[in-house]
Amino acid sequence: MRLHTLVAAIGAAFVLSGCVTSRGLEPQGHLTDPATLHADKSLAKGDAAAATWPAADWWTGLGDARLSALIDEALKDNPNLAAADARVRQAQAQAGSADANRAPTFNVGGGAAGAHLPGTIFGSDMGNHFSWTKYGYGNFNWDLDLWGGKRDAFEAAVGSERAAEVDARAARIEISTNVARAYVQLGYAFDQMDVAKAELDRSRASRDLTKQRVAAGVDNQIQVKQSDSEVASAEREMAVAQRAIDSARTSLSVLLGKGPDRGLEIDRPTTLQPSTVAVPANVPADILGHRADLVAARWRVEAASKDISSAKKEFLPNVSLGILAAQVAGGSENLFAAQARFWQVLPAFSLPIFDGGRRRANLAGKDAQYDLAVAQYNQTLVGAVNEVADDLAGLDSLNAQMQAQQRAHDAAQQAYDLAQQRYKAGVGSYLDSLVVRQQLLEAEQRLVGLRAEQVDTSVQLIQALGGGFRPEAGDQPVADAATH
């Protein structure tokens, strides 16, 4: 007996030594700690103590009711939002399917088969006549999921579902900011058109005056050709401004989910003022709960972690239970009255011994998927903090540029006023006044461009700060995705 026991133990050791194993397979990715993203100096450009995160309806702070109406329309009709919602439903269905895989199954079925057996083979008792056989059965199967692998797969699907839900909210934030930015560009294009029209009027007046001076023998044809060039340049700027108006309207039509004629209905926007946005304290840490893309990326890390756990459970032994019951009736006998019935219980134990590397390859793929999710999360986190710093630095620079350009514009305005006074007093010429007018228009064009860029950058900063996203109950992953 002892010899038999020893032989069995040695045999079991050889068998188990050949079992597939997950040994040596681990993910390499590590989540970046926001505290390691030093940004205090870059973000110290405002009063952070009193700063708050953007409101959900931040666009109302720009003070344009038409813009608010356009954003509401886009959030209702934009096709991208319908696609995002469809992805949510798809993820919900996949989570439901993964949950269903954890439950036992019970199936019933039945059928009938008719056959004519030859008497030469089966004899007169069974052969030479046609007979029916009827059967019915019930089948119960249950994978006990001893180690929770299917539960992990379900939780991975739930993580993907949560990510899709947050992605849908992120899509709405992106739509609102894109509408606002397109609206700003439309307003800037109209401002460009105003300056281009004024320059065209000025250049034509200058050309007419130059032609008079040539006729009087004061100037020559060189000055006329120079004036013609200025007129042509002004006409080109008019065409550029009109193209910018058409392009901005088309962009808004797309964002609204409508045809191009919808854009033609959008009137000239009022001049928007940049939204006053101060950066809250401790942005790197707090931004995790205010950026939808970060929350979604974190859920994908969590889902990938659960996929790894599920893949590891496939290396372990498992137990399943099956029960089969059936009843058979021949000829014209009533199936439910027949005595030919049987049933069996099928408990089963499984242990993977050799699978050609399938399980290890699957786990290696899950590890790589986790590393990819971690890398994408880290990239999103680093990008988010740097976006805030860059937009804040951009606004700081634009404020300085605006102040300098405003002084340049004021000086050009004063120079033009003096030139007009000299002309009216008979001291200076009208042509001199037109030359100074050109400098004023150039200063005005730079000023409106900086103003539009300032508003656009303030909208980008709002988006970088999360665009008013507020996490709801269940939005944030609870488990530590770094633990397997």
QUIKA-V944451 format. One record per run of one state. SS is the DSSP state (hx for helix, st for strand, lp for the rest). FROM is the first residue (numbers start at 1). LEN is the number of residues. Records with the same first field share a line. If there is no record, write none. Layout:
SS->FROM-LEN  FROM-LEN
//
This chain:
lp->1-1  18-16  37-3  44-4  51-7  63-2  78-1  101-4  118-1  127-2  144-5  216-5  257-3  265-18  290-2  314-4  331-4  338-2  346-2  351-7  425-5  465-20
hx->2-16  34-3  40-4  48-3  58-5  65-13  79-22  119-8  149-67  221-36  260-5  283-7  292-22  335-3  358-67  430-35
st->105-13  129-15  318-13  340-6  348-3
//
